[in-house]
Amino acid sequence: IPVVYDNTMGPSDVDYLTYVGVDNLQAGKEIAMAIAKKMDGKGGLLVLEGVPGQSTSDLRTKGVMDYITANFPNIKAERVVTNWQFDKGRQVTEDYITKWGDSLKGIVAVGGNQAEGAVEAVKAARMKGVMIGGFDVQEPQYVAVNNGDEAFTVSQGVYDQAYLAVVACIKALNGEKVPRLIQTPITIVTKENLAKMDERPAALKAR
């Protein structure tokens, strides 16, 4: 039975057909580049990671931290586990608002709904000028970017991931060769390209 890892890479020592998804290390780099530009290369950056030990979270977080450390000496970045959760993202952001005050200039989530929790905390504190980056283009992220609460979010090509995973299975069942890695595109999504990159269910059905 062909097994496809779709979106999240599983154990590499088992007999799987292919992995369909983004280069998560590169995704982290793209996030870092986008937020550093929004922050003008300086200030405190809070990185909201997912679940430790999960490759998706670990690699994206590493990509962010490595790129910031190597290229932006005036950005102080710290990573905190938030387990992909809205409430945890809000709580951690509240802690960092207390810890860093006005020196907090940027917040990014490497997935999940942590960024939307961060938005709530920043609004409640009535802070201005904190750049927030989300991940995916589902309803919460779409609304946040459209409202200007998030400076950007990230598309990982979820439509492509689903489609290409099915294509890979069909090819395998037909005896065709399937590559071990099928990468999908990483796109930084802002207000300018939000409508085009909409990944809410109705938009995906219309593709």
VODO-248219 format. One line per 4 residues: number of its first residue (from 1); for each residue x, y, z of N, C-alpha, C, O. Coordinates in steps of 0.05 Angstrom, whole numbers, plus 5000, padded with zeros to 4 digits. Example, Ala and Ser with C-alpha at 12.3 -4.5 7.8 and 13.67 -1.06 7.14 Angstrom:
% VODO-248219
1> 5264:4886:5156:5246:4910:5156:5264:4934:5156:5285:4934:5169 ~ 5257:4955:5142:5273:4979:5143:5258:5001:5157:5268:5023:5161
This chain:
% VODO-248219
1> 5017:4976:5000:5000:5000:5000:5018:5025:5000:5033:5029:5019 ~ 5016:5041:4979:5033:5065:4978:5025:5085:5001:5002:5091:5005 ~ 5045:5095:5015:5041:5114:5036:5054:5141:5028:5077:5142:5022 ~ 5038:5162:5029:5047:5189:5022:5047:5206:5047:5026:5208:5060
5> 5069:5220:5052:5069:5240:5073:5060:5266:5060:5074:5277:5042 ~ 5038:5276:5069:5026:5301:5057:5028:5323:5078:5015:5321:5099 ~ 5043:5344:5072:5045:5367:5090:5065:5364:5112:5081:5382:5117 ~ 5065:5341:5126:5084:5337:5148:5100:5311:5144:5089:5290:5139
9> 5126:5314:5145:5144:5291:5141:5143:5273:5165:5146:5282:5188 ~ 5140:5247:5160:5140:5228:5182:5167:5215:5184:5187:5225:5173 ~ 5169:5192:5198:5194:5178:5201:5207:5171:5174:5193:5161:5156 ~ 5232:5176:5170:5245:5171:5145:5255:5143:5142:5264:5134:5120
13> 5254:5127:5163:5265:5100:5162:5243:5079:5157:5247:5055:5161 ~ 5220:5088:5147:5199:5070:5140:5195:5071:5110:5205:5088:5096 ~ 5180:5052:5099:5177:5049:5070:5154:5067:5061:5131:5058:5058 ~ 5160:5093:5056:5140:5111:5046:5145:5118:5017:5168:5115:5007
17> 5125:5126:5003:5127:5131:4974:5140:5158:4969:5160:5160:4954 ~ 5129:5179:4980:5139:5206:4975:5130:5225:4997:5111:5219:5011 ~ 5143:5248:4999:5134:5270:5016:5125:5292:4998:5140:5301:4980 ~ 5101:5302:5002:5090:5325:4986:5087:5348:5005:5071:5347:5024
21> 5101:5369:5000:5099:5393:5018:5122:5412:5013:5138:5409:4994 ~ 5124:5433:5030:5144:5453:5026:5171:5444:5038:5171:5425:5055 ~ 5192:5457:5030:5218:5455:5044:5214:5472:5069:5215:5497:5068 ~ 5211:5460:5092:5205:5474:5116:5227:5492:5127:5222:5513:5139
25> 5252:5484:5121:5274:5501:5129:5274:5527:5112:5279:5549:5122 ~ 5268:5524:5086:5265:5547:5069:5241:5564:5077:5242:5589:5075 ~ 5220:5552:5086:5196:5567:5095:5204:5585:5118:5195:5608:5119 ~ 5219:5574:5137:5229:5590:5159:5245:5614:5150:5243:5636:5161
29> 5262:5609:5131:5279:5631:5120:5261:5652:5107:5266:5676:5111 ~ 5241:5644:5092:5223:5663:5079:5208:5680:5100:5204:5704:5097 ~ 5199:5667:5122:5186:5681:5143:5205:5702:5155:5197:5725:5160 ~ 5230:5693:5161:5249:5711:5173:5255:5735:5155:5257:5758:5165
33> 5258:5731:5129:5263:5753:5111:5240:5773:5111:5244:5797:5111 ~ 5215:5762:5111:5192:5779:5110:5189:5796:5135:5184:5820:5133 ~ 5192:5783:5158:5188:5798:5183:5210:5818:5188:5206:5840:5198 ~ 5235:5810:5181:5258:5828:5185:5254:5854:5169:5261:5876:5179
37> 5244:5851:5145:5239:5875:5128:5217:5892:5141:5220:5917:5142 ~ 5196:5880:5151:5174:5895:5164:5184:5909:5189:5174:5930:5196 ~ 5204:5897:5203:5215:5909:5228:5237:5929:5223:5249:5940:5242 ~ 5244:5933:5198:5267:5951:5191:5293:5941:5203:5311:5957:5209
41> 5295:5915:5207:5320:5902:5216:5327:5907:5245:5350:5904:5252 ~ 5308:5915:5262:5315:5919:5290:5291:5915:5308:5268:5917:5300 ~ 5298:5908:5334:5277:5904:5354:5275:5876:5364:5290:5858:5355 ~ 5256:5871:5381:5251:5844:5392:5233:5828:5374:5212:5838:5366
45> 5240:5803:5369:5223:5786:5352:5216:5761:5368:5233:5746:5377 ~ 5190:5757:5371:5179:5733:5384:5172:5712:5363:5155:5717:5346 ~ 5184:5689:5365:5178:5667:5346:5161:5646:5360:5170:5633:5379 ~ 5137:5642:5351:5118:5623:5362:5120:5597:5348:5110:5594:5326
49> 5133:5577:5361:5136:5551:5348:5114:5532:5356:5098:5538:5374 ~ 5112:5510:5342:5091:5491:5347:5097:5470:5368:5101:5477:5391 ~ 5098:5445:5359:5103:5423:5378:5132:5413:5375:5139:5404:5353 ~ 5149:5415:5395:5176:5406:5393:5178:5376:5385:5162:5360:5395
53> 5196:5370:5367:5199:5343:5358:5184:5337:5332:5190:5317:5319 ~ 5166:5355:5325:5152:5352:5299:5169:5366:5278:5176:5390:5282 ~ 5176:5353:5257:5194:5364:5237:5185:5390:5225:5200:5408:5221 ~ 5158:5392:5221:5147:5417:5210:5154:5441:5227:5164:5461:5217
57> 5149:5439:5253:5155:5461:5271:5185:5465:5275:5194:5488:5274 ~ 5199:5443:5279:5228:5446:5285:5243:5459:5262:5260:5477:5266 ~ 5237:5450:5237:5252:5460:5214:5245:5489:5208:5263:5506:5203 ~ 5219:5496:5209:5212:5524:5204:5223:5543:5225:5233:5564:5219
61> 5222:5534:5250:5233:5551:5272:5263:5554:5269:5274:5576:5272 ~ 5277:5532:5262:5306:5534:5257:5312:5553:5234:5331:5568:5236 ~ 5296:5551:5213:5300:5569:5190:5298:5598:5198:5314:5615:5189 ~ 5278:5605:5214:5275:5632:5223:5298:5641:5240:5311:5661:5235
65> 5305:5625:5261:5325:5633:5280:5353:5635:5266:5368:5654:5272 ~ 5359:5616:5250:5386:5616:5236:5389:5640:5218:5410:5653:5218 ~ 5368:5647:5203:5370:5669:5184:5372:5696:5199:5388:5713:5192 ~ 5356:5699:5220:5357:5724:5235:5384:5727:5249:5396:5748:5248
69> 5394:5706:5261:5419:5707:5275:5442:5713:5256:5460:5729:5264 ~ 5442:5702:5232:5464:5706:5213:5463:5733:5199:5484:5743:5190 ~ 5440:5745:5198:5437:5769:5180:5427:5795:5194:5430:5816:5183 ~ 5416:5792:5218:5405:5816:5231:5414:5819:5260:5400:5811:5278
73> 5438:5830:5264:5448:5832:5291:5432:5851:5309:5434:5849:5334 ~ 5416:5868:5298:5400:5886:5314:5371:5876:5320:5355:5890:5331 ~ 5366:5851:5312:5341:5838:5320:5347:5817:5341:5364:5799:5337 ~ 5334:5819:5364:5336:5800:5385:5313:5780:5382:5290:5788:5388
77> 5318:5756:5375:5297:5736:5370:5297:5715:5392:5318:5704:5400 ~ 5273:5709:5402:5270:5687:5421:5246:5669:5412:5226:5679:5402 ~ 5249:5643:5415:5229:5624:5407:5215:5613:5432:5227:5608:5452 ~ 5189:5608:5429:5173:5598:5451:5153:5577:5440:5140:5582:5420
81> 5151:5555:5453:5132:5534:5445:5103:5543:5451:5097:5552:5473 ~ 5086:5541:5430:5058:5548:5434:5039:5526:5424:5015:5529:5424 ~ 5050:5504:5414:5035:5480:5407:5012:5485:5387:4991:5472:5388 ~ 5017:5504:5369:4998:5511:5348:4972:5524:5359:4953:5527:5343
85> 4970:5531:5384:4945:5539:5396:4941:5569:5399:4959:5584:5406 ~ 4917:5578:5392:4909:5607:5394:4914:5617:5422:4927:5638:5426 ~ 4903:5603:5442:4905:5613:5470:4933:5614:5480:4941:5633:5494 ~ 4949:5595:5472:4978:5595:5480:4993:5618:5467:5010:5631:5479
89> 4986:5623:5441:4998:5646:5428:4992:5672:5441:5009:5690:5443 ~ 4967:5675:5450:4959:5699:5464:4973:5702:5491:4983:5723:5498 ~ 4974:5680:5505:4987:5680:5532:5017:5687:5530:5026:5704:5545 ~ 5031:5674:5512:5059:5679:5509:5064:5708:5500:5083:5721:5510
93> 5047:5718:5482:5050:5746:5473:5046:5765:5497:5061:5784:5499 ~ 5026:5760:5513:5022:5776:5537:5046:5777:5555:5054:5797:5565 ~ 5059:5753:5558:5083:5752:5574:5106:5769:5562:5120:5782:5577 ~ 5108:5768:5536:5130:5783:5523:5124:5813:5521:5143:5829:5520
97> 5099:5820:5521:5092:5848:5523:5102:5859:5550:5112:5882:5552 ~ 5098:5843:5571:5108:5851:5597:5138:5850:5598:5151:5868:5610 ~ 5150:5830:5586:5179:5826:5587:5194:5847:5571:5214:5858:5580 ~ 5185:5853:5547:5200:5870:5529:5188:5898:5525:5202:5917:5518
101> 5162:5901:5531:5150:5927:5528:5151:5936:5499:5146:5921:5480 ~ 5157:5962:5495:5157:5974:5468:5180:5964:5450:5180:5970:5426 ~ 5199:5949:5462:5220:5938:5444:5210:5913:5429:5224:5904:5411 ~ 5187:5903:5435:5174:5881:5420:5164:5893:5393:5145:5909:5393
105> 5177:5886:5371:5171:5897:5345:5160:5877:5325:5148:5885:5305 ~ 5164:5851:5330:5155:5831:5311:5147:5805:5325:5159:5797:5345 ~ 5127:5792:5313:5118:5766:5323:5112:5749:5298:5097:5758:5280 ~ 5122:5725:5297:5115:5706:5275:5108:5679:5286:5119:5670:5306
109> 5089:5666:5273:5081:5639:5279:5090:5621:5256:5089:5629:5233 ~ 5100:5597:5262:5109:5579:5241:5087:5560:5233:5092:5542:5217 ~ 5062:5565:5242:5039:5549:5234:5017:5553:5255:5020:5569:5273 ~ 4995:5539:5251:4974:5539:5271:4960:5566:5273:4961:5582:5255
113> 4947:5571:5296:4933:5596:5301:4945:5613:5323:4932:5630:5334 ~ 4971:5609:5328:4985:5625:5349:4985:5654:5342:4982:5671:5359 ~ 4989:5661:5316:4991:5689:5308:4966:5704:5314:4966:5727:5321 ~ 4943:5691:5310:4917:5704:5315:4914:5709:5345:4901:5729:5353
117> 4924:5691:5361:4925:5696:5390:4942:5719:5397:4936:5736:5415 ~ 4965:5722:5383:4983:5744:5387:4969:5771:5380:4973:5791:5393 ~ 4954:5770:5358:4939:5794:5350:4921:5804:5373:4920:5827:5379 ~ 4906:5785:5385:4888:5792:5407:4903:5805:5430:4894:5824:5442
121> 4927:5794:5437:4943:5804:5459:4953:5833:5453:4952:5850:5470 ~ 4962:5837:5429:4972:5863:5421:4950:5884:5421:4954:5907:5430 ~ 4927:5876:5411:4904:5894:5411:4896:5902:5439:4891:5925:5445 ~ 4895:5882:5457:4886:5886:5484:4906:5905:5499:4897:5921:5516
125> 4931:5904:5492:4952:5921:5504:4953:5948:5490:4968:5966:5499 ~ 4938:5951:5468:4937:5976:5453:4965:5984:5443:4972:6008:5443 ~ 4980:5964:5435:5007:5970:5424:5005:5976:5395:4988:5965:5381 ~ 5022:5994:5386:5023:6001:5358:5050:5993:5346:5070:5993:5360
129> 5050:5988:5321:5076:5983:5307:5088:5956:5311:5111:5952:5304 ~ 5073:5937:5322:5083:5909:5324:5074:5894:5299:5051:5890:5294 ~ 5094:5885:5284:5089:5870:5259:5084:5841:5265:5101:5828:5279 ~ 5063:5830:5255:5056:5802:5261:5053:5786:5235:5040:5795:5216
133> 5065:5762:5234:5063:5745:5211:5050:5719:5218:5059:5706:5238 ~ 5031:5710:5203:5017:5685:5208:5026:5663:5189:5047:5666:5176 ~ 5011:5642:5188:5018:5619:5170:4992:5606:5160:4973:5602:5176 ~ 4991:5600:5135:4968:5590:5120:4949:5613:5113:4952:5635:5123
137> 4930:5607:5095:4911:5628:5086:4883:5617:5090:4866:5619:5072 ~ 4878:5607:5114:4851:5599:5121:4835:5623:5132:4846:5646:5131 ~ 4811:5619:5141:4794:5641:5149:4807:5660:5169:4806:5684:5165 ~ 4819:5650:5191:4830:5669:5211:4852:5686:5200:4854:5710:5205
141> 4870:5673:5184:4893:5688:5173:4883:5708:5151:4893:5730:5149 ~ 4865:5699:5134:4854:5716:5113:4842:5741:5125:4848:5763:5116 ~ 4826:5738:5146:4813:5761:5158:4833:5779:5171:4831:5803:5169 ~ 4853:5767:5185:4873:5783:5199:4890:5800:5179:4896:5823:5185
145> 4898:5788:5157:4913:5803:5137:4895:5824:5124:4903:5847:5120 ~ 4871:5817:5117:4852:5836:5104:4846:5860:5122:4842:5882:5112 ~ 4845:5855:5149:4840:5877:5168:4864:5893:5175:4863:5914:5188 ~ 4888:5883:5166:4913:5897:5173:4924:5889:5200:4943:5901:5210
149> 4912:5868:5213:4922:5859:5239:4948:5843:5236:4965:5843:5254 ~ 4950:5829:5214:4975:5815:5208:4987:5827:5183:4973:5832:5163 ~ 5013:5832:5183:5027:5844:5161:5028:5825:5137:5029:5833:5114 ~ 5029:5799:5143:5030:5778:5122:5023:5751:5134:5023:5748:5158
153> 5017:5733:5116:5016:5705:5124:5031:5689:5103:5042:5700:5084 ~ 5031:5662:5105:5047:5646:5087:5030:5624:5075:5016:5609:5089 ~ 5030:5622:5048:5017:5600:5035:5038:5578:5030:5060:5583:5021 ~ 5030:5553:5037:5048:5530:5032:5037:5513:5009:5046:5490:5005
157> 5018:5524:4994:5007:5510:4971:4991:5486:4979:4995:5464:4969 ~ 4971:5490:4997:4955:5467:5007:4939:5453:4985:4936:5429:4985 ~ 4929:5469:4966:4915:5456:4943:4934:5438:4928:4927:5415:4921 ~ 4957:5448:4922:4977:5432:4908:4985:5407:4923:4989:5386:4912
161> 4988:5410:4950:4995:5387:4966:4974:5365:4964:4982:5342:4960 ~ 4949:5372:4966:4928:5352:4965:4927:5339:4937:4925:5315:4934 ~ 4928:5356:4917:4925:5347:4889:4949:5328:4882:4945:5307:4871 ~ 4973:5337:4888:4997:5322:4880:5000:5296:4896:5012:5277:4886
165> 4990:5296:4921:4990:5271:4936:4973:5250:4923:4981:5226:4922 ~ 4950:5258:4914:4932:5239:4900:4945:5230:4874:4944:5206:4867 ~ 4956:5249:4859:4970:5242:4834:4992:5221:4838:4995:5202:4823 ~ 5007:5225:4860:5029:5207:4867:5018:5179:4872:5030:5159:4863
169> 4996:5177:4886:4984:5151:4892:4975:5137:4867:4979:5113:4863 ~ 4962:5152:4849:4952:5140:4824:4975:5131:4807:4974:5109:4795 ~ 4996:5147:4805:5019:5139:4789:5032:5113:4801:5039:5095:4785 ~ 5034:5111:4827:5045:5087:4839:5028:5063:4833:5039:5041:4827
173> 5002:5066:4835:4984:5043:4830:4984:5035:4800:4978:5012:4794 ~ 4992:5054:4783:4994:5048:4754:5022:5038:4747:5028:5033:4723 ~ 5039:5035:4767:5066:5025:4762:5086:5046:4752:5108:5039:4744 ~ 5079:5071:4754:5096:5093:4745:5115:5101:4768:5109:5097:4792
177> 5138:5112:4760:5157:5121:4780:5149:5147:4793:5139:5165:4779 ~ 5152:5149:4819:5144:5173:4834:5169:5183:4849:5183:5168:4862 ~ 5175:5209:4846:5199:5220:4860:5195:5219:4891:5173:5220:4901 ~ 5217:5216:4905:5216:5214:4934:5207:5240:4947:5198:5240:4970
181> 5211:5262:4933:5204:5288:4944:5189:5305:4923:5198:5308:4901 ~ 5165:5315:4931:5150:5332:4913:5145:5358:4929:5129:5358:4947 ~ 5158:5379:4921:5156:5404:4936:5134:5423:4925:5130:5424:4901 ~ 5121:5436:4943:5101:5456:4936:5111:5484:4942:5130:5487:4958
185> 5099:5504:4929:5111:5531:4932:5105:5545:4959:5086:5539:4972 ~ 5124:5563:4966:5121:5580:4990:5116:5608:4980:5132:5619:4964 ~ 5094:5620:4989:5088:5647:4980:5081:5665:5004:5064:5658:5021 ~ 5095:5688:5006:5088:5708:5026:5062:5722:5016:5062:5733:4994
189> 5042:5722:5033:5016:5733:5026:5010:5759:5042:5010:5759:5066 ~ 5006:5781:5027:5000:5807:5039:4972:5815:5027:4960:5800:5013 ~ 4964:5839:5034:4939:5849:5023:4939:5850:4993:4918:5846:4980 ~ 4963:5855:4981:4965:5858:4952:4958:5832:4937:4945:5834:4916
193> 4965:5809:4948:4960:5784:4933:4941:5766:4949:4939:5742:4943 ~ 4927:5777:4969:4910:5761:4986:4887:5747:4971:4883:5723:4975 ~ 4873:5761:4954:4851:5750:4939:4860:5727:4921:4847:5706:4919 ~ 4883:5731:4909:4894:5710:4891:4902:5685:4906:4899:5663:4896
197> 4912:5688:4930:4922:5666:4946:4903:5655:4966:4910:5639:4983 ~ 4878:5662:4965:4857:5653:4983:4855:5623:4984:4852:5610:4963 ~ 4858:5611:5008:4857:5582:5011:4834:5573:5029:4835:5551:5040 ~ 4814:5591:5032:4790:5583:5047:4775:5562:5030:4778:5562:5006
201> 4758:5546:5043:4745:5524:5028:4730:5532:5003:4732:5518:4982 ~ 4715:5554:5003:4700:5562:4979:4719:5569:4957:4713:5563:4933 ~ 4741:5583:4963:4760:5591:4942:4774:5566:4930:4778:5565:4906 ~ 4780:5547:4947:4793:5523:4937:4774:5506:4919:4783:5495:4899
205> 4749:5506:4926:4729:5491:4910:4726:5504:4882:4720:5490:4863 ~ 4731:5530:4881:4727:5544:4856:4751:5542:4837:4750:5551:4814 ~ 4773:5530:4847:4797:5528:4830:4794:5507:4808:4812:5502:4792
